[in-house]
Structures are given as structure tokens and as C-alpha cells.
Amino acid sequence: MAADSPGAIRTLEQLDPAQPPRRFVKPGKKIHESDDMTAFLTSKAYSDIMTFLLQLNRAMVPRKLDDKVQSWPLGSDQVQFSEPVRRLQRLLSQLESIIDEAPPDTGPRRFGNISFRKWHGIVEERSAELLKDIIGDAVGTESDSVSAAEEVTPYFLGSFGSPQRLDYGTGHELSFLAFVACLWKLNRFPKADPGVEERGIVLGVIQPYLELVRKIIKTYTLEPAGSHGVWGLDDHSFVPYIFGSAQYAPAISDTDQTPVEGSIPGAPSPADVTKATEVERHRKDNMYFSAIGFIYDVKKGPFWEHSPMLYDISGIQAGWAKINKGMIKMYNAEVLSKFPVVQHFPFGSLLSWDRDPNATPPPPSALNASRPQAPVPAPGQVPGPTRAPWATGPSNTTVPQAAIRQNPSGSSGPTRAPWTPTKAPWAKPG
């Protein structure tokens, strides 16, 4: 499936239980250098990941039901969690409790807390028992001793950060998405009407996973993995911005294409992410605002200074569906098309390195689609920020009036950024 086709209606295939057992394999590294990215972007694994992401994304878009609109905020009682989802919730609760067994080291440190290595070690040591009821004990062909659990476990262990580098980033988040996608392919989730089980996965598994990761990051002060600093969307996560923007998209019927502009009536303005009170108001209901709220928890200062990309996006006037479409494109460019992010991603039989027969080779520009390397500034010169990848046209050259009016620092005069933040070209100034 094309990465820029969020309207396409397609679901990730599931293994046919009536067929003979497949040959499971232990996932291995295939991406060794940047030239391998073309093979990855035409692989079955890439197609499966994008298909599953779009499938989950579509499930979070509100629906037209007779004379009303049905949406699914965080904590919604309209979503009934299946037993497999509840098992995953219990798994995440067990992982959280292990934090008590590996309290953060109190000694001086410059980077991440070394006790994270103990936490991760305990999880790895107990992984077989933790995942026993999640994956099951299916094995491959008689001549093969590798089980489904042995193939899926590396994605699970790669989901919570690096114990070597003491960091966490979108590559680890991708690993958790892959872990859940493998469970889907293994028929670990029940058959249901389109979107039903997917909503349970997003609200009942992915959101609790993100909350656990945020606690781990704060407990062990994990560094951002491969962060672009202020040039990136977020230091750690990406998928909550996709699913959270889908939550505010216009309502559709089951046969409609996924919307690409507009918002559900009553949705907050995208600009509300710059207002701490509004973020606090919506973070318990929406995944986008929940992720923004975590930024407010760990960063200080003007929003447009520490999160210029998200500030840029907050000026989009075409609605949350427009943001959702852009986020999907940006995920493809910033996560899946980036060698530093996916170089450690392993491939097995479920997420295969084999070429997708329907894949179209990406244009050369796709491998460097996000943003060019910033030129080295002259002495005393401060480099400008990078715009959202789907934003085109000239950028602002002055501090937006909204930022001056907001004056987050509380000083008496207007606050100016040390560089000049930009807004999407379709956003009205001020």
C-alpha cells in the first residue's frame, strides 16, 4: 500500500489457521547501509507496517451512526476490550511493576540512569513467562525448532528503549507497533466488525504502552534516540500524533474514504496545543493532546521555542484531518524512510524482508524526504527552523504575533525566539 494513501481501505492479512504451520524464523538484521533502504521500502515488512498503521488510524476516525456522530476519546466506555487486549494490558501493568524492582540509581550521572539496564534485564529474563499467554506456543514445521514466540519476542524487547545507549525513540515505538502487528498476523485478536478490535488495540494497548514509556523515560531519564532536537516533531514518539489527529477528524461511514480535511464539530483548535490550560483540559481525552501534555511535563519555556515543528503544525487551518494526512506522510518520511531509525529493525517470516510484488520503487528523493541537512551557520549566526515536511511555500521571517501575544515567559515586553519560528503556509498569520 502506498504510504501516502490514507484513504485506502485495506487490512493486514492474518495467517490462515487451516493452512499447514509456517516456518518461523528468528528475526535478523538486514539493513546494514543506507543503500539497503530501497530494499526495505519495497519489502513485505514495510507494506505490512504501513497497512497496519493505516488500519488502526482509520479505526480512530469518528463514525456516522444514524442521526449522531460516534467518536472514541481516551477512556471511552463505548470501546469494549477483548480478552487479548486485556492480556496485553496486564502485561504492561507487570512491566510497570518491575520499575519498583529496579529503582533509579541515586549516584551522579550525566546521561540516562544505569538502573534502566537492570529493568530491561529483568524484562528480558522473564520475557518467556510474560509473553506465554500473549503469543502462545505455536511452532513452525517439523524440521524447524523456532516457535512463534521466538520470532515475536525481539520486537517486544526492542519496544522500551536501548539498555546500552540508555535512550528511547521512534525506532523503539516502531518495534512495539511491529510486535502488535505480529500478534494480529498470528490471529491473536478475535474477528470483529471493521474497526472494532483496532480501536481496542489503539485505546487499550497503544495508549497504555505510551503511558508506560513516558513513566520509564521520566524514571530513568532516558535520552532521546536519534533526536533532531528542536528540528524534530517530538523527542520520543510519533504515533500518538497520528491517532490523536484521527480522533478529531470528520465523521465517516464505513464505506467512505478516510477524510483528508476538516474536523469533527466541537473539536478544539489545533492552535490550542500552545495553551497549557487547553492541553491540560484535553490530554485525558485525546492522544495528540496527551503527547503534547507530556512535552509540557518535561520541557519548560515557550512552546514555539522547544517544539517548533508542532508549533508550525498548530497553525494549519484545514482541520485535524489535514494534520492527520500530513502526519502519515511525515511518519513515512521521518521514521520509516530514515536509515538511523530503522537500521536495527529485524526481519523474520511475519515481517519479511522479501520484496512485495506490488511495491513500486521509491524515487531517490524519498530516501531523503524529510529535511535537508542544515547548512553550517556562519560564526554568530543562528540557523532557522525546519518546516513540516508537507508544508510548502515561503516561511515566515518574523515571530508570529500569536506568540508575541501569548508571551509565555511572563515578561512585560514581547517575547522573541532566538530564531524565527515558522507556520504552515496555509495558516493565517497571527
C-alpha positions as CSV (number, residue, x, y, z in Angstrom):
1,M,0.0,0.0,0.0
2,A,1.3,3.4,-0.8
3,A,2.3,5.4,2.2
4,D,0.5,8.5,1.0
5,S,-2.9,6.8,0.5
6,P,-4.6,7.2,3.9
7,G,-8.0,6.9,2.3
8,A,-7.4,3.3,1.1
9,I,-9.5,0.7,2.9
10,R,-7.3,-2.4,3.5
11,T,-6.4,-4.6,6.4
12,L,-3.3,-6.5,7.4
13,E,-3.6,-10.2,6.4
14,Q,-3.8,-12.8,9.0
15,L,-2.4,-16.3,8.8
16,D,-5.0,-19.0,7.8
17,P,-5.2,-21.4,10.7
18,A,-6.4,-24.1,8.2
19,Q,-3.1,-24.0,6.4
20,P,-0.1,-26.0,7.4
21,P,2.2,-24.4,10.1
22,R,4.6,-21.9,8.6
23,R,8.3,-21.8,9.1
24,F,9.0,-19.2,11.8
25,V,12.5,-17.7,11.9
26,K,14.4,-15.7,14.4
27,P,14.4,-12.1,13.1
28,G,17.7,-10.8,11.8
29,K,19.3,-7.6,10.8
30,K,19.1,-6.8,7.0
31,I,19.6,-3.0,6.9
32,H,23.4,-2.6,7.0
33,E,23.9,0.6,5.0
34,S,21.8,3.4,3.5
35,D,21.7,1.7,0.1
36,D,19.6,-1.0,1.8
37,M,16.7,1.4,2.3
38,T,15.4,0.9,-1.2
39,A,15.0,-2.8,-0.5
40,F,13.3,-2.0,2.8
41,L,10.8,0.4,1.3
42,T,9.8,-2.3,-1.2
43,S,9.7,-5.1,1.3
44,K,6.7,-7.0,2.6
45,A,7.5,-5.8,6.1
46,Y,7.3,-2.1,5.0
47,S,3.9,-2.8,3.3
48,D,2.6,-4.7,6.3
49,I,3.6,-1.9,8.8
50,M,2.1,0.8,6.7
51,T,-1.1,-1.2,6.1
52,F,-1.5,-1.9,9.9
53,L,-0.8,1.8,10.7
54,L,-3.4,3.0,8.3
55,Q,-5.8,0.3,9.5
56,L,-5.5,1.5,13.1
57,N,-5.6,5.1,12.0
58,R,-8.9,4.7,10.1
59,A,-10.5,2.9,13.1
60,M,-10.0,6.1,15.2
61,V,-11.8,8.4,12.8
62,P,-15.4,9.2,14.1
63,R,-18.3,7.4,12.5
64,K,-21.7,8.5,11.3
65,L,-24.3,6.4,13.2
66,D,-27.9,7.2,12.1
67,D,-28.5,10.7,13.3
68,K,-25.5,11.1,15.5
69,V,-21.7,11.0,15.4
70,Q,-19.7,8.4,17.4
71,S,-16.2,9.2,18.5
72,W,-13.9,7.4,20.8
73,P,-12.0,9.6,23.3
74,L,-9.5,8.1,25.7
75,G,-11.3,6.2,28.5
76,S,-14.4,5.8,26.3
77,D,-17.0,3.3,27.6
78,Q,-18.0,2.8,24.0
79,V,-15.0,0.6,23.4
80,Q,-15.2,-2.9,24.8
81,F,-11.8,-4.6,25.2
82,S,-11.4,-8.1,24.1
83,E,-9.6,-10.7,26.2
84,P,-6.4,-10.5,24.2
85,V,-6.3,-6.7,24.7
86,R,-6.9,-7.2,28.4
87,R,-4.0,-9.7,28.5
88,L,-1.7,-7.1,26.9
89,Q,-2.9,-4.5,29.4
90,R,-2.0,-6.9,32.2
91,L,1.4,-7.4,30.6
92,L,2.0,-3.6,30.5
93,S,1.0,-3.4,34.2
94,Q,3.5,-6.1,35.0
95,L,6.2,-4.2,33.2
96,E,5.3,-1.1,35.2
97,S,5.6,-3.0,38.5
98,I,9.1,-4.1,37.6
99,I,10.2,-0.5,37.9
100,D,9.8,-1.0,41.7
101,E,12.4,-3.8,41.4
102,A,14.9,-1.6,39.6
103,P,14.7,1.9,41.3
104,P,16.7,4.6,39.7
105,D,20.3,4.9,40.8
106,T,20.9,7.9,43.0
107,G,24.5,8.4,42.1
108,P,25.8,11.3,39.9
109,R,25.3,10.8,36.2
110,R,25.4,12.9,33.0
111,F,23.0,10.9,30.8
112,G,20.4,8.1,31.4
113,N,20.1,6.3,34.6
114,I,22.0,3.0,34.6
115,S,19.3,1.2,36.6
116,F,17.3,1.1,33.3
117,R,19.7,-1.7,32.3
118,K,18.5,-3.7,35.4
119,W,14.9,-3.1,34.5
120,H,15.4,-4.2,30.9
121,G,17.4,-7.2,32.0
122,I,14.6,-8.3,34.3
123,V,12.1,-8.0,31.5
124,E,14.3,-9.9,29.1
125,E,14.9,-12.7,31.7
126,R,11.1,-13.0,32.3
127,S,10.0,-12.4,28.7
128,A,9.1,-16.1,28.0
129,E,6.8,-16.2,31.0
130,L,5.4,-12.7,30.4
131,L,4.5,-13.5,26.8
132,K,3.3,-17.1,27.3
133,D,-0.4,-16.2,27.3
134,I,0.2,-13.4,24.7
135,I,1.9,-15.3,21.9
136,G,1.1,-18.9,22.6
137,D,3.4,-21.8,21.9
138,A,2.8,-22.3,18.2
139,V,5.8,-23.8,16.4
140,G,6.8,-24.0,12.8
141,T,7.4,-27.0,10.5
142,E,8.6,-30.3,12.0
143,S,12.1,-29.6,10.7
144,D,12.2,-26.3,12.4
145,S,12.5,-25.7,16.1
146,V,11.8,-21.9,16.1
147,S,8.5,-21.0,17.7
148,A,6.2,-18.0,17.0
149,A,7.3,-16.7,20.4
150,E,11.0,-16.8,19.4
151,E,10.2,-14.7,16.3
152,V,8.0,-12.2,18.0
153,T,9.9,-11.6,21.3
154,P,12.7,-9.5,19.7
155,Y,10.1,-6.9,18.7
156,F,8.7,-6.9,22.2
157,L,12.2,-6.4,23.8
158,G,13.0,-3.7,21.4
159,S,10.0,-1.6,22.4
160,F,11.1,0.1,25.5
161,G,14.5,1.7,24.7
162,S,18.1,0.7,24.4
163,P,19.8,-0.6,27.6
164,Q,23.2,0.0,26.0
165,R,22.6,3.6,24.9
166,L,20.0,4.4,27.7
167,D,17.8,6.1,25.2
168,Y,14.3,5.8,23.6
169,G,12.9,7.0,20.3
170,T,10.6,6.3,17.4
171,G,12.5,3.2,16.4
172,H,11.5,1.6,19.7
173,E,8.0,2.8,19.2
174,L,8.1,1.2,15.8
175,S,9.2,-2.1,17.4
176,F,6.1,-2.1,19.6
177,L,3.9,-1.4,16.5
178,A,5.6,-4.4,14.9
179,F,5.0,-6.5,17.9
180,V,1.3,-5.9,17.9
181,A,1.2,-6.3,14.1
182,C,2.8,-9.8,14.5
183,L,0.1,-10.7,17.1
184,W,-2.5,-9.6,14.5
185,K,-1.0,-11.7,11.8
186,L,-0.9,-14.7,14.2
187,N,-4.7,-14.4,14.8
188,R,-4.2,-13.4,18.5
189,F,-7.1,-10.9,18.2
190,P,-10.7,-12.0,17.7
191,K,-12.6,-11.4,14.4
192,A,-14.9,-8.4,14.7
193,D,-16.6,-5.8,12.6
194,P,-14.1,-3.4,10.9
195,G,-12.5,-1.0,13.3
196,V,-13.9,-2.6,16.5
197,E,-10.8,-4.6,17.5
198,E,-8.5,-2.0,16.1
199,R,-10.0,0.7,18.4
200,G,-9.4,-1.7,21.3
201,I,-5.8,-2.0,20.3
202,V,-5.2,1.8,20.0
203,L,-7.0,2.8,23.1
204,G,-6.5,-0.3,25.2
205,V,-2.9,-1.2,24.2
206,I,-1.0,1.5,22.4
207,Q,-2.1,4.4,24.7
208,P,-1.2,2.4,27.9
209,Y,2.1,1.5,26.2
210,L,2.8,5.2,25.6
211,E,2.0,6.0,29.2
212,L,4.3,3.3,30.4
213,V,7.1,4.5,28.2
214,R,6.6,8.1,29.5
215,K,7.0,6.8,33.0
216,I,10.1,4.8,32.1
217,I,11.6,7.9,30.4
218,K,11.0,10.1,33.4
219,T,12.1,7.4,35.9
220,Y,15.4,6.6,34.2
221,T,15.9,10.0,32.4
222,L,16.3,8.2,29.1
223,E,17.9,10.3,26.3
224,P,16.0,10.8,23.0
225,A,17.3,8.3,20.5
226,G,18.5,10.0,17.3
227,S,16.6,13.1,18.2
228,H,16.8,16.1,15.9
229,G,16.4,18.3,18.9
230,V,14.2,21.3,18.1
231,W,14.2,20.2,14.5
232,G,12.1,17.0,15.2
233,L,8.4,16.6,15.8
234,D,8.9,15.0,19.2
235,D,11.9,13.7,21.1
236,H,10.5,10.3,21.6
237,S,7.1,9.4,20.0
238,F,5.2,9.8,16.7
239,V,2.1,7.5,16.6
240,P,0.0,9.4,19.2
241,Y,0.0,12.4,16.8
242,I,-1.3,10.2,14.1
243,F,-4.1,8.5,16.1
244,G,-4.9,11.7,18.1
245,S,-5.5,13.8,15.0
246,A,-7.7,11.0,13.6
247,Q,-9.8,11.2,16.7
248,Y,-10.8,14.8,15.7
249,A,-11.3,14.1,12.0
250,P,-14.8,14.5,10.4
251,A,-17.1,11.5,10.8
252,I,-17.3,9.0,8.0
253,S,-19.4,5.9,7.1
254,D,-17.7,2.5,6.9
255,T,-17.5,2.9,3.1
256,D,-16.2,6.4,3.0
257,Q,-12.6,7.2,2.3
258,T,-10.5,8.4,5.2
259,P,-11.0,12.2,5.3
260,V,-8.1,14.5,4.4
261,E,-9.5,17.8,5.7
262,G,-11.9,19.2,8.2
263,S,-12.7,18.4,11.8
264,I,-15.4,16.9,13.9
265,P,-17.8,19.5,15.3
266,G,-16.7,20.7,18.7
267,A,-13.1,19.7,18.2
268,P,-10.5,22.0,19.8
269,S,-8.4,24.2,17.6
270,P,-5.0,22.9,16.6
271,A,-3.7,26.1,18.0
272,D,-4.8,25.1,21.4
273,V,-1.6,23.0,21.8
274,T,0.2,26.2,22.6
275,K,-2.1,26.9,25.6
276,A,-1.2,24.9,28.7
277,T,-4.7,25.2,30.2
278,E,-6.2,23.7,27.0
279,V,-3.7,21.0,26.8
280,E,-4.4,20.0,30.4
281,R,-8.1,20.0,29.5
282,H,-7.9,17.7,26.5
283,R,-4.9,15.4,27.4
284,K,-7.1,12.9,29.2
285,D,-9.4,12.5,26.2
286,N,-7.1,12.7,23.1
287,M,-3.8,11.0,22.2
288,Y,-2.5,14.1,20.4
289,F,-3.0,16.3,23.4
290,S,-1.8,13.6,25.7
291,A,1.5,13.6,23.8
292,I,1.7,17.4,23.9
293,G,0.9,17.2,27.6
294,F,4.0,15.0,28.2
295,I,6.1,17.7,26.4
296,Y,4.7,20.3,28.8
297,D,5.6,17.9,31.7
298,V,9.3,17.6,30.7
299,K,10.1,20.9,28.9
300,K,10.0,24.5,30.0
301,G,9.8,27.7,28.1
302,P,7.8,28.9,25.1
303,F,6.1,26.1,23.2
304,W,7.2,27.5,19.9
305,E,10.8,27.6,21.1
306,H,11.2,23.9,22.3
307,S,8.7,22.4,19.8
308,P,8.8,24.5,16.6
309,M,7.6,21.7,14.3
310,L,4.5,21.1,16.4
311,Y,4.0,24.9,16.7
312,D,4.2,25.1,12.9
313,I,1.5,22.4,12.5
314,S,-0.7,24.1,15.1
315,G,-1.3,26.9,12.5
316,I,-3.0,24.6,10.0
317,Q,-6.5,25.9,9.2
318,A,-7.8,23.0,7.1
319,G,-8.7,20.9,10.2
320,W,-7.5,17.8,12.0
321,A,-7.9,15.5,9.0
322,K,-5.4,17.6,7.1
323,I,-3.0,17.3,10.0
324,N,-3.7,13.5,10.1
325,K,-2.9,13.1,6.4
326,G,0.3,15.1,6.9
327,M,1.3,13.1,9.9
328,I,1.1,9.9,8.0
329,K,3.3,11.3,5.2
330,M,5.7,12.6,7.8
331,Y,5.8,9.2,9.6
332,N,6.8,7.6,6.3
333,A,9.5,10.2,5.7
334,E,10.8,10.7,9.2
335,V,10.6,7.2,10.6
336,L,10.3,4.5,8.0
337,S,12.5,6.2,5.4
338,K,15.3,7.1,7.8
339,F,18.3,4.8,8.0
340,P,19.3,5.8,11.6
341,V,15.8,4.9,12.8
342,V,15.2,1.6,11.0
343,Q,18.7,0.2,10.7
344,H,18.3,-2.0,13.8
345,F,14.8,-3.3,12.8
346,P,14.9,-7.1,12.5
347,F,13.1,-9.2,9.8
348,G,11.6,-12.6,10.1
349,S,8.8,-14.5,8.4
350,L,5.9,-12.4,9.8
351,L,7.5,-9.1,8.8
352,S,9.5,-10.2,5.9
353,W,12.5,-8.7,4.1
354,D,11.2,-10.4,0.9
355,R,10.1,-8.0,-1.9
356,D,6.5,-7.0,-2.0
357,P,5.4,-7.9,-5.6
358,N,3.1,-4.9,-5.7
359,A,5.7,-2.4,-4.4
360,T,6.8,0.5,-6.5
361,P,10.4,1.5,-6.0
362,P,10.6,4.8,-4.2
363,P,12.0,7.8,-6.0
364,P,15.6,8.7,-4.9
365,S,14.2,11.8,-3.1
366,A,12.1,9.6,-0.8
367,L,15.2,8.4,1.0
368,N,15.9,11.9,2.0
369,A,12.4,13.2,2.0
370,S,12.2,14.8,5.4
371,R,14.6,17.7,5.6
372,P,18.0,18.5,4.1
373,Q,21.0,18.7,6.3
374,A,21.1,22.2,7.8
375,P,24.0,24.3,6.4
376,V,26.7,25.1,8.9
377,P,25.9,28.6,10.1
378,A,28.4,31.4,9.9
379,P,30.0,32.5,13.2
380,G,27.4,34.2,15.3
381,Q,24.6,33.2,13.0
382,V,21.7,31.1,14.4
383,P,20.2,28.6,12.0
384,G,16.4,28.8,11.2
385,P,13.9,26.0,12.0
386,T,12.8,23.3,9.6
387,R,9.2,23.4,8.4
388,A,6.7,20.5,8.5
389,P,7.5,18.2,5.5
390,W,4.1,18.6,4.0
391,A,4.2,22.4,4.3
392,T,5.3,24.2,1.1
393,G,5.8,27.8,0.1
394,P,7.7,30.6,1.8
395,S,8.2,30.7,5.5
396,N,7.6,33.5,7.9
397,T,10.6,35.6,8.7
398,T,9.2,37.2,11.9
399,V,8.0,35.9,15.2
400,P,4.2,35.2,14.8
401,Q,2.0,37.7,16.5
402,A,0.2,34.9,18.4
403,A,3.5,34.0,20.1
404,I,4.1,37.6,21.0
405,R,0.6,38.0,22.4
406,Q,1.0,34.7,24.3
407,N,4.3,35.9,25.8
408,P,4.9,32.6,27.7
409,S,7.8,33.9,29.7
410,G,5.5,36.3,31.6
411,S,7.8,39.3,30.9
412,S,6.3,42.7,30.3
413,G,7.5,43.0,26.7
414,P,7.0,40.8,23.7
415,T,9.0,37.6,23.7
416,R,11.1,36.8,20.7
417,A,12.6,33.4,19.8
418,P,16.4,33.2,19.3
419,W,15.5,32.1,15.8
420,T,12.4,32.8,13.8
421,P,9.7,30.1,14.1
422,T,7.5,29.3,11.1
423,K,3.9,28.4,10.4
424,A,2.4,26.2,7.7
425,P,1.8,28.4,4.6
426,W,-2.0,27.8,4.7
427,A,-2.2,29.0,8.3
428,K,-3.4,32.6,8.7
429,P,-0.7,34.8,10.3
430,G,-1.2,35.7,13.9
